[in-house]
């Protein structure tokens, strides 16, 4: 979603195409030219700084929101998953390292390494960053570092020892995270906890 110009983009598979529409009024999409692989399925789009990004094997591909052709913005040493951005860089994971490439369009080269780390992007937001600090979930714990020198500043943020962190997010003032269920009723739903820590 483009929150500045109030537009939303999505992939339709009948036929495979990218649709873009306004977020106001009735949401109806208009197909844009993209050259998207018609056999692709299930790969999410990621919007940042005027472009739509798409993970394709070891490549991060980008197409302008106004249409065009997908171009390689960056690549990794293995299959990639896009994990987030901070307005200046797009971050992705390649199975070994969290890497980044400059926005808005990348540089077509292998992503610069933020840090080598075990990481499972999966559903949800397991990574967040601003221009100073990065946070990610690894083995149920929150790791953080300074973007300018991640290897030398990495640390783990203390959380409850008995639960795993599933998701996290940040704003200017705080770090937020969601923990796995701490318990459940015999016939009821599982319960999650949301936590907040001032930054």
Residue pairs with C-beta under 8 A, 6 or more apart in sequence:
1 7
1 8
1 9
1 23
1 47
2 8
2 9
2 47
2 50
2 65
6 22
6 23
6 24
7 20
7 21
7 22
7 23
7 65
8 20
8 21
8 22
8 23
8 27
8 29
9 18
9 19
9 20
9 29
9 45
9 47
9 52
9 65
10 18
10 19
10 29
10 45
11 17
11 18
11 19
11 36
11 40
11 43
11 45
12 18
12 19
12 29
12 31
13 41
15 38
16 36
16 37
16 38
16 39
16 40
16 41
17 31
17 32
17 34
17 36
18 31
18 32
18 34
18 36
18 45
18 52
18 63
19 29
19 30
19 31
19 32
20 29
20 30
20 32
20 65
21 27
21 28
21 29
21 30
32 63
32 65
32 66
32 67
33 67
33 68
33 69
34 52
34 63
34 67
34 68
34 69
34 70
35 63
35 69
35 70
36 54
36 63
36 70
37 56
40 56
43 54
43 55
43 56
44 82
45 52
45 53
45 54
46 52
46 53
46 54
46 82
46 85
46 90
47 53
47 65
48 85
48 87
48 90
48 103
48 104
49 85
49 87
49 103
49 104
50 64
50 65
50 104
51 62
51 63
51 64
51 65
51 73
51 103
51 104
51 105
52 62
52 63
52 64
52 65
53 60
53 61
53 62
53 73
53 82
53 90
54 60
54 61
54 62
54 63
54 70
55 61
55 79
55 80
55 81
55 82
55 92
56 70
57 79
57 80
58 75
58 76
58 77
58 78
58 79
58 80
58 94
59 72
59 74
59 75
59 80
60 72
60 73
60 74
60 75
60 76
60 80
60 82
60 90
60 92
60 101
60 106
60 111
61 70
61 71
61 72
61 73
62 70
62 71
62 72
62 73
62 105
62 106
63 69
63 70
63 71
71 105
71 108
72 106
72 108
73 90
73 101
73 105
73 106
73 107
73 108
74 90
74 92
74 99
74 101
74 106
74 107
74 108
74 109
74 110
74 111
75 109
75 110
75 111
76 92
76 93
76 94
76 95
76 97
76 99
76 110
76 111
77 94
77 95
77 96
77 97
77 110
78 94
78 95
78 96
79 94
79 95
80 92
80 93
80 94
81 92
81 93
81 121
82 90
82 91
82 92
83 91
83 92
83 93
83 98
83 119
83 121
83 126
83 127
83 136
84 90
84 91
84 125
84 127
84 128
84 129
85 91
85 103
85 129
86 129
86 130
86 131
86 147
87 103
87 131
88 102
88 103
88 131
89 100
89 101
89 102
89 103
89 129
90 100
90 101
90 102
90 103
90 106
91 98
91 99
91 100
91 114
91 127
91 129
91 134
92 98
92 99
92 100
92 101
92 111
93 99
93 119
93 121
93 127
94 111
96 116
97 111
97 113
97 114
97 115
97 116
97 117
98 113
98 114
98 115
98 117
98 119
98 127
98 134
98 136
99 110
99 111
99 112
99 113
99 114
100 111
100 112
100 114
101 107
101 109
101 111
101 112
114 134
114 145
114 147
114 150
115 145
115 150
115 151
115 154
117 136
117 138
117 143
118 138
118 139
119 126
119 127
119 136
119 137
119 138
120 126
121 127
124 166
124 167
125 167
125 168
125 169
126 136
126 137
126 167
126 168
127 134
127 135
127 136
127 137
127 168
128 134
128 135
128 136
128 168
128 169
128 170
128 175
129 135
129 147
129 170
130 170
131 147
132 146
132 147
132 148
133 144
133 145
133 146
133 147
133 199
134 144
134 145
134 146
134 147
134 150
135 142
135 143
135 144
135 157
135 168
135 170
135 175
136 142
136 143
136 144
136 168
137 143
137 165
137 166
137 167
137 168
137 177
140 163
140 164
140 165
140 180
141 156
141 157
141 159
141 164
141 165
142 156
142 157
142 159
142 165
142 168
142 175
142 177
143 154
143 155
143 156
143 157
144 154
144 155
144 156
144 157
145 151
145 153
145 154
145 155
146 153
157 175
157 197
159 165
159 177
159 179
159 195
160 179
162 182
163 179
163 180
163 182
163 193
164 179
164 180
165 177
165 178
165 179
165 180
166 177
166 178
166 179
166 180
166 192
167 177
167 178
168 175
168 176
168 177
168 178
169 175
169 176
169 177
170 176
170 199
172 199
173 198
173 199
174 196
174 197
174 198
174 199
175 196
175 197
175 199
176 194
176 195
176 196
176 197
177 194
177 195
178 192
178 193
178 194
178 195
179 192
179 193
179 195
180 192
181 190
181 191
181 192
182 191
182 193
183 191
184 190
184 191
